[in-house]
Amino acid sequence: MRISRFKIQFFLFSATLITLLPLTSVAASSWSQEPAWARQDNTPTPSRRSLPREKTPKTSPFAPGSNNVAIEVGQVFLMGDLATNYEDNLGVRLHYTYGVSDMFGFDSSLGYSNHSEGRYSMTSLLTGLRTNLTWFDRVIPYAVFGLGFYKPSIEINETSSVSQVLFGLHLGPGVDLQITDELFFGASLSFHDVFGATKRTANGIQELGGTYTDFLVHAGYSF
């Protein structure tokens, strides 16, 4: 299987991005070495007799032990043969991230997009590793790499279609903005490579799989 020049450039760009961004956080003095939720307040604490006992504050987005749910909407850009035969369209995704540590999180999502008035559609169930590259006040740039299952569906005619569950990988950068202790907003750019397969149909051999890129914005809740 030949690997296109674009794929090679994309993987090299992503690897370079993941390698360099943590280094820039060390070099830039304005970038914090710890998240906002982990910083301690140095103001004097009133005596226990003067104020009632306060409850422990809730966890913040992507902190260790946090559960983060988001809804994502954006554009899906088909590539290669898919771009030749079908049109780009909007896609949606339901996202869940569990904060494992300050740097890492478990990432999963369920997505769907429909193209060319239903002639082609893609359903995805993905898992992966989220890496928080650094912390800048309430802004959190990150990168995600993972594997997953993809189910492309291609319309053969008005009464039949062909589909198959395929294996693939995804990776890309993103950024989140912590709005409150529970709410966050962000955007992500992801590249998807769905491993190819062929199926025999009444109209001949049909190729499944391919590559695409999506740019999605999201809003989420942390608990």
Backbone bond lengths (Angstrom), bond angles and torsions (degrees), N, CA, C in turn:
res aa  C-N    CA-C-N  psi(-1)  N-CA   C-N-CA  omega(-1)  CA-C   N-CA-C  phi
1 M - - - 1.468 - - 1.529 108.92 -
2 R 1.329 115.54 123.67 1.448 120.46 -178.80 1.524 110.66 -78.72
3 I 1.297 115.87 140.61 1.462 122.01 178.37 1.521 108.02 -104.49
4 S 1.330 116.64 121.70 1.457 121.01 -176.82 1.518 110.76 -66.64
5 R 1.336 114.99 156.96 1.456 120.80 178.26 1.523 111.04 -61.37
6 F 1.345 116.99 -34.88 1.470 120.44 179.72 1.511 110.96 -62.96
7 K 1.349 117.65 -42.64 1.460 120.38 179.63 1.517 111.12 -61.11
8 I 1.343 115.91 -43.50 1.460 119.79 -178.91 1.522 109.68 -62.97
9 Q 1.336 117.48 -44.90 1.456 120.59 179.48 1.509 111.55 -63.31
10 F 1.343 116.79 -39.34 1.464 119.91 -179.26 1.514 111.27 -65.23
11 F 1.344 117.62 -44.20 1.460 120.44 179.76 1.527 110.73 -64.69
12 L 1.343 117.86 -40.72 1.453 120.59 179.09 1.525 110.64 -65.45
13 F 1.323 117.46 -40.79 1.468 121.10 177.75 1.509 111.35 -62.14
14 S 1.352 117.13 -45.62 1.464 120.68 -179.33 1.516 111.49 -64.19
15 A 1.349 116.73 -42.51 1.463 119.97 179.43 1.520 111.27 -63.75
16 T 1.350 116.02 -40.89 1.459 119.39 177.89 1.507 111.98 -64.82
17 L 1.355 116.05 -40.86 1.464 120.41 179.04 1.511 111.75 -61.40
18 I 1.327 116.55 -45.58 1.462 121.08 -178.44 1.519 110.81 -65.22
19 T 1.351 116.96 -32.69 1.465 120.85 -178.09 1.525 112.08 -77.31
20 L 1.341 116.89 -39.59 1.458 120.07 -171.79 1.506 114.28 -84.45
21 L 1.332 118.15 -32.53 1.462 119.17 -174.85 1.526 113.86 -61.70
22 P 1.350 119.76 -41.13 1.467 117.29 175.63 1.522 113.31 -62.41
23 L 1.352 116.41 -30.37 1.462 118.87 -179.85 1.517 111.10 -71.70
24 T 1.333 116.94 -35.10 1.455 119.21 179.22 1.512 111.87 -67.37
25 S 1.331 117.21 -27.88 1.460 119.86 178.93 1.519 111.43 -68.67
26 V 1.346 116.65 -28.04 1.459 120.35 177.96 1.517 110.39 -77.59
27 A 1.332 116.69 -37.31 1.455 120.59 -176.27 1.517 113.06 -75.49
28 A 1.324 117.60 -32.28 1.465 120.77 -176.59 1.518 109.64 -86.35
29 S 1.334 116.25 121.47 1.463 119.36 -175.54 1.507 112.60 -70.67
30 S 1.340 118.53 -22.03 1.460 121.31 -177.71 1.515 112.35 -79.74
31 W 1.302 118.02 -9.10 1.461 121.13 -177.95 1.517 109.53 -92.78
32 S 1.331 114.62 131.73 1.458 120.46 -176.03 1.518 110.67 -80.91
33 Q 1.313 116.46 150.16 1.456 121.99 177.37 1.526 111.99 -91.41
34 E 1.303 118.22 1.36 1.456 120.85 178.56 1.511 109.46 -146.03
35 P 1.321 118.56 151.87 1.461 121.26 -179.62 1.512 112.37 -66.51
36 A 1.351 114.56 160.75 1.465 119.54 -177.58 1.512 112.19 -61.53
37 W 1.346 116.33 -35.03 1.462 118.46 -176.78 1.526 112.13 -70.74
38 A 1.353 117.46 -17.80 1.467 120.72 -177.24 1.519 113.23 -92.72
39 R 1.326 117.22 -7.70 1.455 119.09 -177.38 1.516 110.97 -76.69
40 Q 1.295 115.03 145.16 1.459 120.37 -179.09 1.518 110.06 -96.47
41 D 1.308 115.68 142.65 1.464 121.82 177.26 1.524 109.29 -87.42
42 N 1.358 116.18 121.86 1.464 120.75 -176.22 1.520 113.53 -90.81
43 T 1.336 117.93 4.20 1.462 119.07 178.68 1.511 110.02 -68.81
44 P 1.370 117.78 149.95 1.463 120.22 -179.28 1.525 111.70 -58.83
45 T 1.295 115.55 140.70 1.463 121.38 -179.20 1.530 109.70 -95.43
46 P 1.346 118.47 125.68 1.468 119.99 178.71 1.522 110.65 -61.66
47 S 1.310 114.33 157.44 1.468 118.93 178.72 1.517 110.06 -65.18
48 R 1.319 116.04 155.60 1.455 121.32 -178.25 1.525 111.48 -65.21
49 R 1.362 116.62 -25.48 1.457 118.86 -177.89 1.526 111.74 -76.57
50 S 1.348 117.61 -25.86 1.466 120.61 -175.29 1.517 113.30 -79.83
51 L 1.354 117.66 -29.03 1.454 120.62 -177.88 1.521 109.81 -129.40
52 P 1.358 116.84 148.99 1.461 118.95 175.16 1.520 110.65 -68.19
53 R 1.279 115.72 157.15 1.465 121.26 -178.26 1.529 109.83 -68.13
54 E 1.342 115.84 129.73 1.449 120.77 -178.25 1.523 110.53 -91.91
55 K 1.326 113.87 153.66 1.458 119.71 177.45 1.528 110.27 -76.41
56 T 1.300 116.25 153.92 1.464 121.03 176.75 1.519 109.68 -65.99
57 P 1.345 119.49 128.69 1.463 120.91 -177.93 1.526 111.19 -62.40
58 K 1.328 114.80 151.65 1.450 120.29 179.11 1.523 110.20 -69.93
59 T 1.309 115.12 162.37 1.449 120.22 178.82 1.516 110.45 -69.73
60 S 1.330 117.06 156.74 1.454 123.06 179.55 1.517 110.20 -100.32
61 P 1.357 117.25 162.71 1.463 119.93 179.74 1.521 113.13 -53.89
62 F 1.328 115.78 129.95 1.461 125.23 175.23 1.522 114.40 66.63
63 A 1.332 117.30 14.97 1.456 120.68 172.06 1.521 109.45 -73.82
64 P 1.331 119.19 160.04 1.467 120.39 177.75 1.520 111.30 -56.13
65 G 1.335 116.13 130.56 1.450 121.88 -179.83 1.514 115.17 84.92
66 S 1.328 118.83 0.57 1.465 121.55 -178.10 1.529 110.83 -85.11
67 N 1.337 115.48 149.55 1.462 123.06 172.00 1.518 107.70 -109.49
68 N 1.328 116.55 126.48 1.460 121.39 -173.17 1.528 109.45 -126.69
69 V 1.331 116.19 118.08 1.460 122.62 -178.94 1.518 108.54 -115.86
70 A 1.343 117.12 134.47 1.461 121.14 -178.09 1.520 110.63 -141.80
71 I 1.323 115.29 151.65 1.464 122.81 172.21 1.526 107.45 -109.21
72 E 1.337 116.42 128.96 1.460 122.03 -176.09 1.527 110.71 -117.07
73 V 1.315 116.63 139.48 1.461 123.36 177.24 1.518 108.12 -138.79
74 G 1.349 116.74 138.30 1.453 119.21 178.91 1.509 112.42 178.22
75 Q 1.330 114.78 -167.69 1.457 121.87 -175.11 1.521 110.74 -94.58
76 V 1.341 115.07 138.00 1.463 122.16 175.22 1.524 107.81 -108.83
77 F 1.341 116.19 120.33 1.461 122.07 -177.96 1.531 108.91 -104.52
78 L 1.323 116.52 110.60 1.460 121.13 177.65 1.523 109.58 -74.13
79 M 1.332 116.12 151.80 1.455 121.25 -176.03 1.520 109.63 -132.60
80 G 1.323 115.67 161.64 1.455 120.92 176.79 1.520 112.90 63.51
81 D 1.342 115.78 -136.82 1.461 121.20 -179.60 1.521 112.03 -64.06
82 L 1.327 117.66 -31.06 1.461 120.17 178.24 1.523 110.52 -62.75
83 A 1.325 118.11 -39.97 1.460 121.70 179.67 1.527 111.27 -68.05
84 T 1.326 116.33 -28.60 1.461 120.13 179.16 1.521 112.01 -71.87
85 N 1.330 116.32 -36.41 1.463 120.56 -172.89 1.521 114.49 -98.36
86 Y 1.350 117.08 -21.22 1.468 119.62 -174.34 1.520 110.24 -136.86
87 E 1.328 115.30 162.66 1.454 121.83 -176.67 1.528 111.34 -97.31
88 D 1.322 115.69 151.66 1.464 121.04 173.39 1.528 109.81 -66.96
89 N 1.320 115.83 154.99 1.454 119.49 -179.94 1.525 109.73 -159.23
90 L 1.339 115.99 174.60 1.450 121.44 177.84 1.532 110.80 -73.37
91 G 1.325 115.29 151.87 1.452 121.85 175.57 1.521 110.47 -134.95
92 V 1.312 116.24 158.07 1.465 121.71 178.06 1.516 108.56 -128.00
93 R 1.342 115.62 155.05 1.463 119.64 -179.42 1.520 109.73 -153.74
94 L 1.314 115.76 139.13 1.462 123.15 173.14 1.518 107.35 -101.96
95 H 1.347 116.17 124.83 1.463 121.32 -169.65 1.525 110.32 -120.08
96 Y 1.338 115.06 140.63 1.468 120.71 174.93 1.525 108.92 -134.60
97 T 1.338 116.06 133.67 1.461 121.89 177.15 1.518 109.45 -133.00
98 Y 1.323 115.94 130.85 1.461 121.47 174.91 1.527 108.51 -107.16
99 G 1.340 116.58 124.14 1.459 120.57 179.94 1.519 111.91 -75.46
100 V 1.318 116.70 113.55 1.462 121.92 179.82 1.524 111.02 -87.74
101 S 1.330 116.44 -43.79 1.465 121.84 179.22 1.524 108.41 -151.41
102 D 1.355 116.34 -176.15 1.457 119.48 177.39 1.521 111.73 -58.65
103 M 1.318 117.60 -32.82 1.459 121.88 -173.45 1.522 113.41 -100.05
104 F 1.339 117.86 -35.07 1.457 119.82 -170.70 1.526 111.97 -117.01
105 G 1.333 114.54 155.26 1.446 121.96 175.82 1.517 109.69 -149.81
106 F 1.338 116.03 153.20 1.465 121.94 174.50 1.520 107.83 -87.75
107 D 1.335 116.63 127.28 1.466 122.18 -172.21 1.522 110.16 -118.61
108 S 1.331 117.51 136.14 1.465 122.03 176.91 1.520 109.21 -149.02
109 S 1.343 116.15 154.65 1.460 119.83 -178.45 1.516 110.71 -158.69
110 L 1.338 114.92 157.18 1.463 123.82 175.06 1.520 106.68 -128.89
111 G 1.354 116.98 119.29 1.456 120.57 -174.05 1.511 113.32 -129.22
112 Y 1.352 114.42 162.87 1.468 120.28 179.15 1.524 109.22 -154.29
113 S 1.334 115.65 141.88 1.463 122.04 172.67 1.527 108.93 -146.23
114 N 1.346 115.42 150.98 1.461 122.47 -177.22 1.522 108.64 -129.85
115 H 1.336 117.05 134.15 1.454 121.15 -172.04 1.527 111.67 -130.94
116 S 1.346 113.87 149.78 1.472 121.91 175.74 1.525 111.97 51.13
117 E 1.335 115.90 50.57 1.460 123.33 176.66 1.532 112.55 55.36
118 G 1.324 115.36 41.84 1.452 120.68 175.10 1.510 115.72 89.29
119 R 1.310 118.33 0.48 1.470 119.96 178.64 1.526 111.53 -69.00
120 Y 1.330 116.68 -24.55 1.462 121.03 177.87 1.526 108.81 -144.83
121 S 1.324 116.35 137.78 1.467 120.90 176.54 1.521 108.89 -143.47
122 M 1.322 115.12 158.59 1.463 120.93 -179.08 1.527 109.53 -138.69
123 T 1.321 115.67 125.63 1.458 122.90 172.95 1.525 108.14 -113.31
124 S 1.331 117.39 136.31 1.463 120.60 -176.53 1.520 110.91 -133.63
125 L 1.325 115.44 142.61 1.461 123.60 172.95 1.522 106.49 -129.28
126 L 1.345 116.46 109.06 1.456 121.36 -168.23 1.523 111.91 -120.80
127 T 1.318 115.65 149.33 1.456 122.84 171.12 1.526 108.19 -134.68
128 G 1.331 116.21 155.79 1.450 117.96 -179.69 1.512 112.64 -176.71
129 L 1.319 114.95 -172.38 1.452 123.61 -179.10 1.519 109.09 -112.76
130 R 1.314 116.08 124.73 1.464 121.77 175.07 1.524 108.69 -97.04
131 T 1.333 116.51 131.90 1.458 122.11 177.78 1.519 108.89 -117.85
132 N 1.325 117.14 115.85 1.464 121.24 174.50 1.529 107.99 -76.40
133 L 1.324 116.90 111.73 1.458 120.57 -171.94 1.519 112.51 -71.30
134 T 1.318 117.38 -36.36 1.463 121.97 177.79 1.517 107.82 -168.85
135 W 1.346 116.10 176.76 1.461 121.68 177.62 1.522 108.01 -126.91
136 F 1.334 117.21 127.58 1.455 122.26 175.94 1.519 107.69 -127.23
137 D 1.335 115.69 93.72 1.455 121.43 -174.00 1.528 108.46 56.94
138 R 1.333 117.93 -113.07 1.468 121.42 -179.96 1.532 112.36 -104.79
139 V 1.313 117.67 10.60 1.461 122.53 178.73 1.526 109.10 -99.92
140 I 1.336 116.77 130.64 1.466 121.56 -175.75 1.526 109.66 -127.74
141 P 1.329 119.35 96.41 1.466 120.51 170.88 1.527 109.58 -74.85
142 Y 1.321 116.10 144.74 1.462 119.87 -176.00 1.522 110.81 -150.20
143 A 1.317 116.19 171.23 1.462 123.19 174.55 1.522 108.01 -136.83
144 V 1.330 115.81 146.90 1.465 121.88 -179.94 1.522 108.85 -127.13
145 F 1.322 115.65 135.74 1.470 122.07 173.45 1.517 107.69 -135.90
146 G 1.323 116.17 135.00 1.459 117.78 -179.75 1.512 113.07 -170.14
147 L 1.321 114.34 -177.36 1.460 123.93 179.80 1.522 108.52 -121.10
148 G 1.316 115.87 171.03 1.454 117.61 179.34 1.514 112.68 179.81
149 F 1.318 114.25 -178.00 1.458 122.08 178.88 1.524 109.31 -111.51
150 Y 1.325 115.28 136.64 1.453 122.72 179.81 1.531 108.77 -123.91
151 K 1.325 115.73 141.58 1.461 120.40 177.24 1.522 109.42 -127.28
152 P 1.344 117.72 90.39 1.462 120.42 174.68 1.527 109.76 -77.75
153 S 1.318 115.90 145.16 1.462 121.64 177.98 1.523 108.24 -130.77
154 I 1.341 116.58 126.04 1.459 122.89 -176.82 1.526 109.09 -119.24
155 E 1.309 116.37 129.22 1.466 121.26 178.75 1.521 110.16 -77.69
156 I 1.335 116.03 124.82 1.464 121.43 177.60 1.525 110.19 -86.59
157 N 1.316 116.15 -48.13 1.461 122.81 174.03 1.525 107.64 -150.80
158 E 1.321 117.13 -168.31 1.455 120.89 -175.54 1.521 113.46 -67.41
159 T 1.310 117.26 -19.45 1.471 120.33 -175.24 1.522 113.95 -114.36
160 S 1.316 119.58 -6.53 1.467 120.21 -176.74 1.518 111.00 -144.47
161 S 1.311 114.80 156.28 1.460 122.79 177.79 1.513 109.01 -147.91
162 V 1.315 116.94 165.67 1.459 122.14 179.10 1.522 108.13 -126.28
163 S 1.338 116.00 138.84 1.465 120.91 179.39 1.522 108.79 -150.89
164 Q 1.324 115.41 161.30 1.460 120.98 178.97 1.518 109.03 -161.24
165 V 1.328 116.79 144.00 1.457 121.79 175.68 1.523 108.88 -80.71
166 L 1.323 116.50 122.97 1.452 122.39 -176.39 1.524 110.35 -122.27
167 F 1.319 115.55 161.40 1.454 122.57 178.53 1.530 108.42 -98.95
168 G 1.319 116.79 149.32 1.456 120.14 179.36 1.507 111.89 -163.47
169 L 1.326 115.58 -178.24 1.460 121.65 178.82 1.517 110.02 -133.74
170 H 1.332 114.97 161.59 1.458 120.89 179.20 1.521 109.06 -146.97
171 L 1.320 116.12 152.30 1.458 121.27 176.39 1.521 109.13 -162.22
172 G 1.326 115.47 157.89 1.450 119.55 177.26 1.512 112.57 162.50
173 P 1.336 116.94 167.44 1.469 122.77 -179.81 1.519 111.78 -93.12
174 G 1.324 114.94 168.41 1.454 121.84 176.18 1.517 109.97 -164.94
175 V 1.328 115.78 174.67 1.458 120.95 178.34 1.520 108.64 -146.84
176 D 1.326 116.65 141.19 1.458 123.01 177.80 1.520 110.00 -123.01
177 L 1.324 115.17 146.62 1.460 122.14 174.98 1.521 108.04 -119.89
178 Q 1.341 116.21 119.96 1.462 121.33 177.64 1.521 108.87 -78.67
179 I 1.340 117.09 112.67 1.459 121.77 -178.37 1.523 110.97 -85.00
180 T 1.331 116.92 -49.12 1.460 122.80 175.50 1.530 107.57 -134.86
181 D 1.331 116.14 -171.88 1.460 119.79 177.51 1.525 111.94 -67.58
182 E 1.325 117.96 -16.85 1.459 121.11 -179.12 1.524 114.02 -116.85
183 L 1.327 118.46 -27.98 1.462 121.92 -172.20 1.521 111.57 -105.16
184 F 1.341 115.51 144.45 1.454 120.80 175.49 1.531 109.44 -145.10
185 F 1.321 115.23 159.63 1.463 122.79 -178.74 1.516 107.60 -139.25
186 G 1.353 117.27 147.86 1.452 118.34 -179.39 1.512 113.28 -171.13
187 A 1.342 115.19 -171.48 1.459 122.75 179.85 1.519 108.56 -149.46
188 S 1.339 115.79 155.28 1.462 120.30 -179.38 1.523 110.17 -146.92
189 L 1.328 115.26 152.77 1.461 123.45 175.82 1.522 106.85 -125.42
190 S 1.345 117.25 120.25 1.459 120.87 -174.14 1.526 110.80 -128.47
191 F 1.320 115.13 139.14 1.462 122.70 174.35 1.520 108.59 -104.83
192 H 1.332 116.79 133.77 1.466 122.28 -177.99 1.526 109.59 -122.72
193 D 1.304 116.23 131.62 1.465 122.78 175.78 1.529 107.97 -120.46
194 V 1.331 116.09 105.61 1.460 122.08 -179.51 1.522 107.90 -93.58
195 F 1.332 116.66 117.70 1.456 120.65 -176.40 1.528 110.08 -63.03
196 G 1.345 116.40 134.00 1.453 122.19 -170.96 1.526 114.34 -74.18
197 A 1.319 113.96 158.27 1.464 122.53 175.75 1.521 107.74 -155.36
198 T 1.331 117.28 162.17 1.454 122.19 178.74 1.523 109.70 -125.33
199 K 1.340 114.63 145.65 1.458 120.46 176.41 1.526 108.37 -134.45
200 R 1.318 115.26 141.71 1.452 120.98 179.28 1.524 109.56 -87.72
201 T 1.317 117.40 128.05 1.455 123.27 179.75 1.525 109.93 -126.09
202 A 1.333 115.72 178.27 1.471 120.33 178.85 1.520 111.60 -65.43
203 N 1.336 116.67 -23.92 1.462 121.29 179.02 1.524 112.97 -96.14
204 G 1.348 116.70 9.42 1.448 119.99 179.59 1.514 112.31 112.75
205 I 1.323 116.69 -163.02 1.459 122.60 -179.21 1.525 109.44 -78.89
206 Q 1.345 115.41 129.86 1.455 121.59 178.96 1.519 109.91 -113.27
207 E 1.330 116.34 126.02 1.451 121.91 178.52 1.530 110.09 -85.31
208 L 1.336 116.20 132.68 1.450 122.16 176.33 1.524 108.90 -117.17
209 G 1.301 116.46 161.01 1.455 120.70 -178.04 1.518 110.55 99.75
210 G 1.323 116.32 -168.98 1.453 121.15 -178.86 1.520 111.71 132.13
211 T 1.315 115.83 -169.44 1.458 121.57 -177.91 1.523 109.82 -128.99
212 Y 1.319 115.00 151.46 1.459 120.61 174.43 1.525 108.91 -158.14
213 T 1.324 115.27 162.95 1.459 122.86 178.63 1.512 108.46 -127.75
214 D 1.326 116.96 140.37 1.465 119.38 176.08 1.525 110.46 -126.24
215 F 1.326 114.52 144.38 1.458 122.14 173.95 1.523 106.75 -119.78
216 L 1.338 116.10 113.33 1.459 121.43 -172.59 1.524 110.81 -125.06
217 V 1.311 116.05 143.22 1.462 122.25 169.98 1.521 107.48 -106.41
218 H 1.325 116.25 150.37 1.459 119.07 -175.50 1.530 111.75 -143.95
219 A 1.306 113.68 155.35 1.460 122.52 172.36 1.515 106.88 -130.64
220 G 1.343 117.23 137.74 1.452 118.92 -173.43 1.505 113.79 -144.67
221 Y 1.320 113.37 172.35 1.481 123.00 -178.68 1.513 108.30 -129.90
222 S 1.327 116.36 137.56 1.453 122.90 -179.55 1.525 109.69 -114.40
223 F 1.352 116.96 138.82 1.454 121.59 178.32 1.516 111.16 -147.44
